[in-house]
Amino acid sequence: MSDAAIGIDIGGTAIKLGLVAADGRVLARRQFPFDRRLAFEPLVDAIVQAARAVSDGRAAVAVGISTPGYADRHDGTLIDGTANVPALAGRSLPRALGERLGLPATIENDGTAATLAELRFGAGRRFRRFALVAIGTGIGGGIAIDGQVVTGNEGEPPELGAMVLDAAGERNYSGLPGTFEHLAAADGFLAAHRARAPDDPAASVAALFQRGDAAALAAIDATARRIAQALGTMINLLNLEACLIGGGVSEAGASLLDAVARHLPDFTWPLLLARARLLPAALGNDAGLVGAAALALDLAGRATGRVRADI
């Protein structure tokens, strides 16, 4: 098991771990609820315990962490997005895990990691230019062009969820109005339904998609239109061949994709729309941990002279 790494994905409500082989297969899994009130040391303790359990005596050569926000690539300190993971503000999780587990560790934005996973092992393998949009508690994802995941000069991830879709909309925590994330993440679906059925709001996005009544269908359609607006903008700008939809909300399957597809022509240049595909992400909620593990194996490979670079 020399070519396996522990992938760790810190999400909005849970921390998922997997022992991941070099070919992207998840060999073992663990998951536990994520409590944002945890301080740094208790968080590290919980992750270390789960990491040891997921390896279960099988050798791993590295650890990869997928997290919201942006971490300094030199020391692993989270420097943006700390509102989502307050315990990591000013602290280096890869350094702490590396010391505790005795393995090299790396950290990457969750959208970037998931995009890399889809590029190498998932639905993105067929395309030169695609976007992954992960819709869950928030909205993240990434862009891959010519076999490379696109980031900034220092590895900064694109902020897909920060696209302003309604300049007159409610402002988010960063002061931006009517963002993609605010309007179309899980809470956006639920808010759209509350506006139409204030006396009987859906308890979850899954429950909303199961209802089938007029208010639920209207809320889904309105939110899907916002998703189509964002995807159409990206297709127009980047000549994308495909948009992959992932994240927890994507578990709605064809009901979501069909609703988005109905509205795409309203926002997309016809020539480009004819060449673009709307598809489910192949790796689902495993994408973040698989991508993080792949990056960790890259790190271990560089240490031994085996280099791969598509990020």
Helices and strands as residue ranges (DSSP letters): E 4-10, E 14-21, E 26-33, H 40-55, E 63-67, E 70-71, E 78-80, G 86-88, H 93-101, E 105-109, H 110-121, G 123-126, E 129-135, E 139-145, E 148-149, G 160-162, H 180-184, H 186-196, H 205-211, H 214-238, E 242-246, G 248-252, H 254-263, G 264-266, H 270-275, E 277-280, G 284-286, H 287-303
